[in-house]
Amino acid sequence: MNAKTLGRLQRVDLRDAWSTEAAHFTPWLAQEENLKLLGETVGIELELDSQEKDVGPFRADILCKNTVNGDWVLIENQLERTDHTHLGQLLTYAAGLNAVTVIWIAARFTDEHRAALDCLNERTDDKIHLFGLEIELWRIGDSAIAPKFNIVSQPNDWSRKVKVAASSGGASEYKNLQLRFWNAFKEYLESKGSFVRCSKPAPQHWMGVPGTGYVIPQ
């Protein structure tokens, strides 16, 4: 049997894909399929709320909702090594937006900033979650460039909690009933040609209306 020729992974510079963070990387990440990739990495289903969200005189890169429980998720981006400025920004934005999950994405985390997130995760309660992720780009030969997120810091026992939720189906019978209700509700609106565009159904007591800031209670 002839041995097959295998390709080699080649690292691609982030700037080859995104010239700037604000004008290129953040809009790319805000696309549904890319938020899905990020969400799969950290174990959270994400739904975009807004880009460049105003926080007083500042602007947060991306604000999302955790579709399972409705919690706010703040995403702060860097295409370079982490720095003190962005650490201060993400803490300021998280407080101003009442975000309970913070995801800091950078080309590389310094040991000091990784330790800072680890320390915060150890000293905050289990309702606050902080993630540090490094973003990489790879290709094989002339193939399309592929992104890869690597977790460098996460809440204590987060992987275990995600696995437990997945093995148990992630929802009680009550939660399953809520999900079936919202699926049927959305299908009904669509069948009637309603102008209301609802968010993706989730097992919770409300459904969001994207772009309006309103929610529909159950």
N, C-alpha and C positions, 0 to 999 in steps of 0.2 A: 504494500500500500504506500503510495507516494505521500510524503509529508506535505501538508498544506502550508502555504506561505501565510504567516500571520503579520498583521500590521502592528505598528508601534504607536502608543499614545504620545501625542505631542502637546505640550503645554502652550496655550495661546495667551498672549498679553491681554489683559482686560480692556485696555485702550484700543485694541484692534476692533473690538465690537462696540464699545461705548466711549465716545470721545469725552463726554462729561457725565457726571452723576445726575445733575438736575435735568438736563435736556434729553438725555439718552437712556441711562440706566434705570432711573425711577419710572419713566413711562413704560419701559419694557417690562419691569417687574410688576407693574400695576395691571398688566394684561391677565385675563382670567387663567390661561393655561400656565403662566409663569407663577402666579400666586398659588396655583394648585401644586406645582412642584415644590415651592417653598413650604406649603402647608403639609405636604407628605413628609418632608424632612423633619419637621418639628412635631408632627402629630396633631395638627390643628386644621380644621377646615375653614378657610379664609374667604371672606367676601369683601370686595372693595367698597369703602365708603367714600373716600376722597383722596386726592393728591394735593400736596402743598397746602395742608390744612392749617388755617390760621390759629395760632396760639398766642394771643396778645399781639405784640409786635413781631413775633417770630412765625415760622412756618415749618410744620412737621412734614416729612417726606411723604409717608403713606399712612392712612388710617383705615383699618379694616374691622370687621366684626367676626367674632368667633361664631359660626352659624349654629353651633350646638347649644351654647348658653347665652349668646348675645353680648358677651363681654367685648370691650374694645381692645384692639390689638394695634400697637404702634410699631411702625417699621422705620428705622433710621439707616441710611445708606452711606457708604464710603467706597470709593474706588482706589483707596490707598490704605496705608497702615493706620490703625486706630490712633486717636489723639484725645487729649483732655477736653478739647472744645466739644467734640461730638458726645463724649460721655456726659458732660454737663447739659448739653442740649436734650439728649434723650430723657434724662431725669426731669428736666423742666417741662418738656412736652408731655411726658407721662402724667405728671401731676396736674397740668392744665387741662388734659383731655380725660382724666380719670381712667386712663388705660391700665388694665390689670396684667396685660402681657406686653412685654417689650422685646422686639427683635432687632438686634444691632448687626448689620451686615457690613463687612469690610474685606479688603483684599488680604489683609493680614492683621492678626491680633497680637499686640505686645503681651508679654507675660504679665505686666502690671495691670493692663486693662482686663485680661482674662481673670486675674485674681480678684479684681474689683467686682466683676459680675458674680463670681463664685461667692465672695463675701456677702454681697447683697442677697443672693439667693439663700444663704445660710441664716441670715438675720431677719428676713422678712417672713410674714406668715405665708401659708400655702395658697393664699388668694392672689399673690403677686408672683409673676413668672418672668424671668429675664433670660434671654437667649443671646449668645454670641455665635455668629456664623461667618465663616470665611467662604467667599465665592471664588470658584475656579472656572476656567474654560479649557476644554480639551478637544482634540480632533485626531482622526486617524487618516494619514495621507491627505487627500483632497476632500475629505468628508466635510459635512456641515459642522460648524462649531457647536459643542454641547456644553451647557452650564452644569456645574456641580456645586451643591452647598455642603459644607462640612461643619458640623456642630463642634464648637470648641468650649462652650459653656452652656449649661442648662440647669433648670431647677432640680433640687434634690429629688431623687427617685422618679424623675420624670419618665424615663424609658419604661420603668416598671409599671407606672400608672397607665401609660398608653397601652402597654401589652395587656394589662388586666381589662381595660375598657374594651379592647378589640376582642379578647377571648370571650367576654360576656355579652358580646353583641353591642356594647356601648349604650344600651338603653333598656329601661324597664318596660313592662307592658304598657304602663301609662304613657311613657315617652313614645312608644310605637304608635299608640292611639293618637297622640298629638301629631305625629308625622303623617299618619294616614289622613287626618282631618285637613291639614294644610295642603296636602297634595290634591285632595278632592276640591278644596276651596279654590286653589289656583286653576285647576282644570275647568271649574265652573265659570270663573271669570273669563278665561280664554274662550270658552264656547259661546259666551254672550258678547264677545267683542268688546269687553270693558276697556276703558282707557287706563285703568289701574294696572300697573306693572309690578307684580310682587317679587320679592327676593326668592331665592331657592328655599323650598320648604325644609324646615328643621324641627326636631323634637323639642319644642318649647311652647310657652303659652302666648306667643305673639309672632307676628310676621312683619318684616320691614317692607317699606315702600322705597326702593332706591332713589336717591336724588332729592327726596323730600324731607328727610329727617323724621317722618311719621312712622308709627307702628300700628298694626291692627291687632287689638287684643282678642284672645279666644273667649 
